[in-house]
Amino acid sequence: MAGCMYRRFIANKYLFSRIITFAALVAVAASVALLIVIVSVMEGFRSELQDRIRGTSSDLKVESTRFIGLKDPDRVAEILEQVPGVRATAPFVETLVLFRAPGRFGGSRQAVHRLLRVVDLEREMGMGKLAEYVKAVGIPSLPHDPRRLLSREWLEYLWRRKLFQTDREPGPLPPPVLLGKEALTPRGYGPILPGDVVELTAYSPQTQLPRKREFTVTGYFKTHLYEIDSQGILMERSVARDFLGLVGADGRESQSGVRVSVDPELKTEEGLARMKTALEEAVETAGIPFVRVSTWRDEKGTLLEAVQVEKSLMSLILGVIIVFGGLMMFIILTVLVVEKTRDLGVLQSLGATPKEIASIFFRIGLVLCVTGTVIGTIYGIGFALCVNTIQRWITLLTGWKLFDPDVYYLDSIPVRFQPWDLILIIVPTVLVSLFAARIPATRASRKDPVVALRYE
């Protein structure tokens, strides 16, 4: 006990005698804090992107390999619903269209390509996040219910209130469509407002000929994915039947495919893989030709993998900071061993063993390592949690937008902590620091007391 006490006393004396020893503590704390902040923000971006992609896509899709070539989509949906684990289904059409909108100062805009998604509104409301996307637009004067926005009553209300200016002759009102929220961003001739009449041109899957028609913009949706919010158009299935000519001469309707939602316990990667196999067997047994089954990860897997690789590379590159912290520990303890050479000779002449000498310096390294890691972890987590408040204060005081929502298409800096990420930061930091402390401690234990006291 007495031996342990004297080693602790000497270690504390050496630790607090020179302020330079705290440089190692700062290096360890700074490396841990910096890594936690960066990795948590990177994970936040990855998770936010995954959640947004996940929200705009169904769990699985049974899609035709031909252009809007899935016949009898309702029958296919009934077959899929018989598969255990399937919670809901919804036929859909996805196709490119030419889009032309009116200009604010007369005339019309140049035709551009857009992505048209046709949905069975009632089924989509039961399995997707359409209601949330409409509500996210945040315009008080517009209904938050997609059924209301696409209803005949709302269309007539817009016409009666004359919320748009038009020179068209009285007649049947153009059917309703919803546009992505970015349609309200002033570009070219100005924003596309509720009640504006737009023109769509698309190919019919039956005749393979272009079909053109005018539609009334009755509302918007916001998915938080810029690609969809800037180019997406939403149309109800009953309207698309006439516009695209989805019903053939044989009376059978065509769709692009069927979206499938599964039970919550099957939404894992392994569960979706099993459901994919089950759906493939179901369509094969039913004799449905020219279809493929895919999960939402199959569609956007490359993008998500790229973001994950970017996070891993960033962590690997910044991991050099951990090595730097360990190097600081090594240098400072080595300098301390050199400075205390005569002290070590005195201790050895008084009976201290090499193991006890090594434990003194290893204890110093252990205290610096553990304390620095704890401080760095607390500071890193606290800074990450307050990063949005900090960036708002920077903007308020300097006018510099550290995080521009218009650039990143995010309302705030996303932050998300993963236990595994914290472990991969803390454990290597502790191991590297202890290894760096072990080397000077071993060197101190091998000092020859005769050489150490030669000039005493």
VMD Tcl script that draws the C-alpha trace (Angstrom):
set ca {
  {0.00 0.00 0.00}
  {2.83 2.39 0.91}
  {4.57 1.62 -2.40}
  {1.41 2.36 -4.30}
  {0.96 5.63 -2.42}
  {4.44 6.92 -3.16}
  {4.12 6.06 -6.86}
  {0.81 7.90 -7.02}
  {2.33 10.89 -5.20}
  {5.30 11.09 -7.58}
  {3.08 10.62 -10.65}
  {0.81 13.46 -9.54}
  {3.81 15.67 -8.77}
  {5.29 15.11 -12.23}
  {1.87 15.53 -13.85}
  {1.17 18.93 -12.30}
  {4.73 20.26 -12.16}
  {4.91 21.14 -15.87}
  {2.11 22.74 -17.85}
  {3.46 21.12 -21.01}
  {1.99 17.79 -19.87}
  {-1.46 19.25 -20.40}
  {-0.65 19.68 -24.09}
  {-1.04 15.92 -24.42}
  {-4.40 16.09 -22.65}
  {-5.54 18.86 -25.02}
  {-4.35 16.89 -28.06}
  {-6.27 13.77 -27.00}
  {-9.42 15.73 -26.08}
  {-9.35 17.75 -29.31}
  {-8.89 14.68 -31.50}
  {-11.81 12.85 -29.84}
  {-14.10 15.91 -29.96}
  {-13.29 16.69 -33.59}
  {-13.90 13.13 -34.72}
  {-17.19 12.88 -32.82}
  {-18.50 16.13 -34.34}
  {-17.52 15.26 -37.90}
  {-18.64 11.63 -37.79}
  {-21.98 12.51 -36.15}
  {-22.69 15.16 -38.80}
  {-21.70 12.78 -41.61}
  {-23.94 10.11 -40.11}
  {-26.70 12.69 -39.83}
  {-26.43 13.51 -43.54}
  {-26.40 9.81 -44.45}
  {-29.37 8.98 -42.23}
  {-31.34 12.02 -43.41}
  {-30.75 11.10 -47.04}
  {-31.72 7.49 -46.37}
  {-34.91 8.52 -44.57}
  {-35.92 10.82 -47.39}
  {-35.24 8.23 -50.07}
  {-37.04 5.65 -47.95}
  {-40.07 7.93 -47.61}
  {-40.46 8.54 -51.35}
  {-40.21 4.88 -52.26}
  {-42.16 1.84 -51.18}
  {-40.65 -1.17 -49.43}
  {-40.72 -3.16 -52.66}
  {-41.84 -2.69 -56.25}
  {-43.17 -5.19 -58.74}
  {-42.45 -3.32 -61.96}
  {-42.87 -4.12 -65.63}
  {-39.70 -4.28 -67.70}
  {-41.63 -2.71 -70.57}
  {-42.90 0.86 -70.94}
  {-46.02 1.04 -68.74}
  {-46.52 -2.60 -69.60}
  {-48.06 -4.21 -66.51}
  {-51.52 -5.44 -67.52}
  {-54.38 -5.78 -65.03}
  {-52.55 -4.04 -62.14}
  {-55.46 -4.57 -59.76}
  {-55.34 -8.33 -60.29}
  {-51.58 -8.30 -59.77}
  {-52.09 -6.30 -56.57}
  {-54.59 -8.88 -55.31}
  {-52.08 -11.68 -55.99}
  {-49.36 -9.82 -54.10}
  {-51.65 -9.14 -51.15}
  {-52.02 -12.89 -50.68}
  {-48.31 -13.17 -49.83}
  {-47.84 -13.34 -46.03}
  {-46.25 -10.14 -44.74}
  {-47.67 -7.81 -47.39}
  {-49.56 -4.98 -45.68}
  {-50.76 -2.88 -48.63}
  {-50.30 -2.40 -52.38}
  {-50.82 0.49 -54.79}
  {-50.54 0.49 -58.61}
  {-48.52 3.36 -60.06}
  {-47.20 4.88 -63.27}
  {-43.88 6.67 -63.61}
  {-42.98 8.28 -66.91}
  {-41.23 11.31 -68.35}
  {-43.35 14.12 -69.77}
  {-42.75 17.42 -71.50}
  {-43.88 20.24 -69.25}
  {-44.78 23.75 -70.33}
  {-45.99 26.42 -67.92}
  {-47.31 29.95 -68.50}
  {-44.97 32.89 -68.04}
  {-45.70 35.69 -65.63}
  {-45.57 38.31 -68.39}
  {-47.51 36.57 -71.12}
  {-46.50 33.80 -73.43}
  {-45.30 30.45 -72.15}
  {-42.12 28.94 -70.91}
  {-39.90 26.62 -72.85}
  {-40.91 22.96 -72.60}
  {-38.78 20.97 -70.15}
  {-38.82 17.34 -69.08}
  {-40.46 16.37 -65.82}
  {-41.17 13.13 -63.94}
  {-44.86 12.26 -63.80}
  {-46.05 9.91 -61.08}
  {-49.58 8.57 -61.29}
  {-51.04 7.18 -58.06}
  {-54.20 5.49 -56.91}
  {-54.99 8.17 -54.34}
  {-56.91 6.08 -51.80}
  {-54.41 3.23 -51.86}
  {-51.46 5.62 -51.75}
  {-52.87 7.35 -48.69}
  {-52.97 3.98 -46.96}
  {-49.33 3.06 -47.53}
  {-47.26 6.15 -48.30}
  {-46.39 9.56 -46.84}
  {-48.31 11.64 -49.35}
  {-50.30 13.41 -46.63}
  {-47.08 14.35 -44.82}
  {-45.52 15.68 -48.02}
  {-48.53 17.87 -48.75}
  {-48.59 19.16 -45.17}
  {-44.84 19.91 -45.32}
  {-45.45 22.58 -47.96}
  {-46.65 24.88 -45.17}
  {-48.89 27.26 -47.12}
  {-51.85 28.12 -44.85}
  {-54.18 29.03 -47.71}
  {-53.89 25.55 -49.26}
  {-55.58 22.42 -47.86}
  {-53.31 19.87 -46.23}
  {-55.35 16.92 -47.47}
  {-54.31 15.47 -50.88}
  {-57.90 14.34 -51.46}
  {-59.07 17.91 -51.10}
  {-56.34 19.32 -53.35}
  {-57.17 16.87 -56.15}
  {-60.94 17.18 -55.77}
  {-63.36 18.74 -58.21}
  {-64.62 21.09 -55.49}
  {-61.19 22.64 -54.90}
  {-60.64 23.00 -58.64}
  {-63.92 24.88 -59.00}
  {-63.08 27.00 -55.95}
  {-59.85 28.14 -57.57}
  {-61.76 29.04 -60.71}
  {-64.49 30.96 -58.89}
  {-62.03 32.88 -56.76}
  {-60.01 33.72 -59.86}
  {-56.73 32.91 -58.20}
  {-55.22 32.73 -61.65}
  {-55.41 34.93 -64.72}
  {-56.29 33.23 -67.99}
  {-57.52 34.12 -71.42}
  {-59.03 30.72 -72.11}
  {-62.59 30.39 -73.30}
  {-65.23 29.14 -70.83}
  {-65.49 25.38 -70.92}
  {-64.45 22.22 -69.03}
  {-61.83 22.92 -66.38}
  {-58.44 21.29 -66.89}
  {-58.03 18.40 -64.41}
  {-55.86 18.92 -61.29}
  {-52.22 18.04 -60.72}
  {-49.78 18.65 -57.85}
  {-46.26 20.00 -58.40}
  {-43.14 19.83 -56.28}
  {-42.59 22.73 -53.89}
  {-39.71 24.07 -55.97}
  {-42.27 25.15 -58.58}
  {-42.90 28.13 -56.27}
  {-39.27 29.24 -56.51}
  {-39.03 32.21 -58.90}
  {-37.18 31.03 -61.98}
  {-37.43 32.21 -65.55}
  {-40.79 33.99 -65.81}
  {-41.67 33.50 -62.15}
  {-43.25 30.88 -59.89}
  {-46.07 28.56 -60.87}
  {-48.99 29.55 -58.66}
  {-52.15 27.68 -57.60}
  {-54.62 27.82 -60.45}
  {-52.02 28.19 -63.21}
  {-52.74 26.08 -66.27}
  {-49.81 23.95 -67.45}
  {-49.42 21.75 -70.49}
  {-48.15 18.16 -70.39}
  {-47.12 15.98 -73.32}
  {-46.49 12.27 -72.91}
  {-46.46 9.04 -74.91}
  {-49.36 6.63 -74.64}
  {-48.38 3.02 -73.86}
  {-51.20 1.79 -76.12}
  {-50.66 3.84 -79.30}
  {-47.02 4.91 -78.76}
  {-48.11 8.35 -79.94}
  {-47.76 11.64 -78.04}
  {-50.77 12.95 -76.17}
  {-51.05 16.57 -75.03}
  {-53.38 18.11 -72.50}
  {-53.72 21.07 -70.15}
  {-53.92 20.69 -66.36}
  {-54.59 23.01 -63.43}
  {-52.02 23.28 -60.65}
  {-54.09 22.88 -57.48}
  {-51.34 22.37 -54.90}
  {-47.84 21.22 -54.07}
  {-45.90 18.55 -52.21}
  {-42.52 18.62 -50.50}
  {-40.53 15.40 -50.12}
  {-37.27 17.16 -49.09}
  {-35.54 15.51 -52.06}
  {-34.59 18.27 -54.48}
  {-34.73 16.06 -57.56}
  {-38.37 15.19 -56.88}
  {-39.46 18.57 -55.51}
  {-38.05 20.38 -58.55}
  {-39.21 17.97 -61.26}
  {-42.02 15.88 -59.81}
  {-45.66 16.02 -60.93}
  {-48.40 14.06 -59.18}
  {-51.56 12.97 -60.95}
  {-54.53 10.90 -59.85}
  {-55.07 7.56 -61.55}
  {-58.53 8.32 -62.93}
  {-57.20 11.45 -64.67}
  {-54.20 9.59 -66.11}
  {-56.42 6.92 -67.70}
  {-57.73 9.48 -70.15}
  {-54.54 11.53 -70.54}
  {-52.16 8.62 -71.18}
  {-54.71 6.27 -72.67}
  {-53.94 3.54 -70.17}
  {-56.92 1.35 -71.12}
  {-56.36 -0.71 -74.26}
  {-58.78 -1.95 -76.88}
  {-59.21 -5.18 -74.90}
  {-60.46 -3.17 -71.90}
  {-57.40 -3.95 -69.78}
  {-55.55 -1.15 -68.02}
  {-51.77 -0.78 -68.04}
  {-49.55 0.54 -65.25}
  {-45.81 0.75 -64.63}
  {-46.04 -1.54 -61.62}
  {-47.33 -2.08 -58.11}
  {-45.82 -0.58 -54.97}
  {-45.77 -2.95 -52.00}
  {-45.67 -2.14 -48.28}
  {-44.76 -4.87 -45.81}
  {-45.31 -5.38 -42.08}
  {-43.04 -3.32 -39.78}
  {-41.05 -6.34 -38.58}
  {-40.07 -7.12 -42.19}
  {-38.67 -3.68 -43.04}
  {-35.13 -4.74 -42.16}
  {-32.64 -5.56 -44.90}
  {-32.97 -9.29 -44.23}
  {-36.77 -9.08 -44.08}
  {-36.99 -7.23 -47.38}
  {-34.72 -9.80 -49.02}
  {-37.06 -12.59 -47.89}
  {-40.12 -10.68 -49.10}
  {-38.45 -10.04 -52.44}
  {-37.97 -13.76 -52.92}
  {-41.57 -14.46 -51.88}
  {-42.96 -11.88 -54.32}
  {-40.83 -13.23 -57.15}
  {-42.22 -16.69 -56.52}
  {-45.78 -15.30 -56.40}
  {-45.59 -13.51 -59.76}
  {-43.84 -16.48 -61.34}
  {-46.53 -18.85 -60.08}
  {-49.26 -16.52 -61.37}
  {-47.62 -16.44 -64.79}
  {-47.10 -12.67 -64.89}
  {-44.44 -12.03 -67.57}
  {-41.85 -9.29 -67.97}
  {-41.73 -8.03 -64.39}
  {-38.95 -7.49 -61.90}
  {-39.09 -7.18 -58.13}
  {-36.84 -4.68 -56.35}
  {-36.47 -3.23 -52.88}
  {-36.01 0.44 -52.16}
  {-32.33 -0.24 -51.48}
  {-31.93 -1.79 -54.93}
  {-33.11 1.48 -56.48}
  {-30.92 3.88 -54.49}
  {-28.28 1.50 -53.17}
  {-25.45 3.08 -55.17}
  {-26.16 6.55 -53.79}
  {-26.42 5.34 -50.20}
  {-23.24 3.29 -50.57}
  {-21.40 6.32 -51.96}
  {-22.41 8.39 -48.93}
  {-21.33 5.59 -46.58}
  {-17.97 5.29 -48.34}
  {-17.51 9.07 -48.05}
  {-18.18 8.87 -44.33}
  {-15.72 5.98 -43.92}
  {-12.99 7.74 -45.91}
  {-13.49 10.94 -43.94}
  {-13.22 9.01 -40.67}
  {-10.08 7.23 -41.89}
  {-8.41 10.45 -42.97}
  {-9.29 12.25 -39.77}
  {-8.17 9.19 -37.81}
  {-4.64 10.53 -38.33}
  {-5.55 13.01 -35.59}
  {-5.65 10.09 -33.15}
  {-2.13 9.19 -34.15}
  {-1.13 12.83 -33.66}
  {-2.58 12.77 -30.14}
  {-0.61 9.61 -29.37}
  {2.55 11.19 -30.81}
  {2.09 14.20 -28.54}
  {1.75 11.85 -25.60}
  {4.93 10.04 -26.60}
  {6.99 13.23 -27.07}
  {5.87 14.88 -23.85}
  {6.44 11.78 -21.70}
  {9.81 11.18 -23.36}
  {10.86 14.75 -22.52}
  {9.63 14.21 -18.96}
  {11.69 11.02 -18.64}
  {14.82 12.85 -19.84}
  {14.23 15.72 -17.41}
  {13.71 13.38 -14.47}
  {16.69 11.13 -15.14}
  {18.45 12.00 -11.89}
  {15.19 11.60 -9.96}
  {14.85 8.12 -11.41}
  {18.40 7.30 -10.30}
  {17.61 8.41 -6.76}
  {14.42 6.32 -6.68}
  {16.24 3.24 -7.94}
  {19.03 3.71 -5.41}
  {16.36 3.82 -2.70}
  {15.00 0.46 -3.79}
  {12.41 1.25 -6.49}
  {12.18 -1.60 -8.99}
  {12.09 -1.03 -12.78}
  {8.44 -2.12 -12.77}
  {7.59 0.55 -10.20}
  {9.46 3.21 -12.19}
  {7.54 2.23 -15.34}
  {4.22 2.35 -13.50}
  {4.83 5.99 -12.49}
  {5.07 7.22 -16.06}
  {2.43 4.83 -17.31}
  {0.09 6.22 -14.65}
  {0.75 9.74 -15.99}
  {-0.07 8.58 -19.50}
  {-3.19 6.77 -18.27}
  {-4.49 9.87 -16.48}
  {-3.88 12.08 -19.52}
  {-5.44 9.51 -21.86}
  {-8.60 8.81 -19.83}
  {-9.15 12.43 -18.82}
  {-8.60 13.69 -22.36}
  {-10.95 11.07 -23.82}
  {-13.71 11.87 -21.31}
  {-13.40 15.63 -21.84}
  {-13.26 15.20 -25.63}
  {-16.31 12.94 -25.64}
  {-18.37 15.33 -23.52}
  {-17.29 18.37 -25.51}
  {-17.76 16.64 -28.89}
  {-21.28 15.43 -28.10}
  {-22.24 18.78 -26.59}
  {-20.87 20.73 -29.56}
  {-22.63 18.44 -32.05}
  {-25.94 18.83 -30.23}
  {-25.57 22.62 -30.24}
  {-24.06 22.96 -33.72}
  {-27.23 24.49 -35.20}
  {-27.44 27.07 -32.42}
  {-23.76 27.90 -32.91}
  {-24.11 28.34 -36.67}
  {-27.16 30.57 -36.17}
  {-25.19 32.79 -33.79}
  {-22.32 32.98 -36.29}
  {-24.78 34.06 -38.98}
  {-26.38 36.61 -36.65}
  {-23.07 38.15 -35.56}
  {-21.12 38.05 -38.82}
  {-23.76 37.74 -41.54}
  {-21.93 34.73 -42.94}
  {-24.19 31.75 -43.69}
  {-22.18 28.83 -42.41}
  {-24.97 26.45 -43.49}
  {-27.22 27.63 -46.30}
  {-30.49 25.64 -46.44}
  {-30.93 26.57 -50.11}
  {-27.65 24.88 -50.98}
  {-28.00 21.70 -48.93}
  {-31.82 21.54 -49.15}
  {-31.97 20.95 -45.40}
  {-33.56 23.10 -42.73}
  {-30.74 22.46 -40.26}
  {-27.45 20.58 -39.93}
  {-28.40 16.95 -39.32}
  {-26.68 15.24 -36.40}
  {-27.04 11.62 -35.43}
  {-25.00 9.54 -32.99}
  {-24.37 5.86 -33.50}
  {-23.02 3.86 -30.53}
  {-20.75 1.94 -32.87}
  {-19.22 5.17 -34.20}
  {-18.47 6.38 -30.67}
  {-16.83 3.05 -29.85}
  {-14.67 3.21 -33.00}
  {-13.50 6.67 -31.95}
  {-12.93 6.17 -28.22}
  {-11.35 2.70 -28.18}
  {-8.60 3.41 -30.79}
  {-7.82 6.72 -29.08}
  {-7.33 5.02 -25.72}
  {-5.26 2.19 -27.21}
  {-2.99 4.51 -29.22}
  {-2.47 6.84 -26.26}
  {-1.67 3.99 -23.87}
  {0.74 2.48 -26.39}
  {2.42 5.88 -26.78}
  {2.69 6.18 -22.98}
  {4.07 2.65 -22.64}
  {7.20 3.36 -24.66}
  {8.59 6.21 -22.46}
  {7.56 4.28 -19.35}
  {9.54 1.26 -20.50}
  {12.51 3.46 -21.33}
  {12.39 5.02 -17.87}
  {12.41 1.57 -16.21}
  {15.61 0.66 -18.04}
  {17.62 3.62 -16.78}
  {20.87 2.60 -15.12}
  {20.97 4.24 -11.65}
  {24.77 4.61 -11.83}
  {24.51 6.52 -15.11}
  {21.54 8.51 -13.83}
  {23.52 9.64 -10.75}
  {26.85 10.18 -12.49}
  {26.59 13.97 -12.44}
  {24.72 14.18 -9.08}
}
mol new
graphics top color blue
foreach p $ca { graphics top sphere $p radius 0.5 }
foreach p [lrange $ca 0 end-1] q [lrange $ca 1 end] { graphics top cylinder $p $q radius 0.2 }
display resetview
